[in-house]
Amino acid sequence: MISNPLKHTQANHFTLQVNVAHVNQHPLLIAKAYHNQPETHLPKQGNGLAGLNDRMVQFGGEFSQHLEQETLINTMTLPLNVEENSHDKVPTS
């Protein structure tokens, strides 16, 4: 999500937002990345983006891109597997 804009744009400012949201009581990690170079169309899916999408699917997530007012927004969504009472567990040796 960061390497493609570094490689393929002349942008000089990048933003990465990472949040946890609950959808239907399931925690999701949502990461959004965008840069300051105006875009008028979605980039062609090359090996890098296809590989990123494949990795997201392997972990039950998804990768998407969309344009908002000439800003290309890349979004990764991954389910979080949270163990209940994990703070109560004491490591053993």
Number of C-alpha atoms within 10 A of each C-alpha: 18 13 8 10 17 14 9 9 13 12 14 10 10 13 11 14 10 13 10 14 15 11 9 6 7 11 15 18 15 19 17 18 18 20 21 15 15 14 16 11 11 13 12 8 10 8 9 12 17 13 12 15 17 15 14 17 14 9 12 12 18 18 21 13 15 13 14 9 8 14 17 22 19 18 19 20 22 18 19 17 9 9 7 8 7 8 7 7 8 7 5 4 3
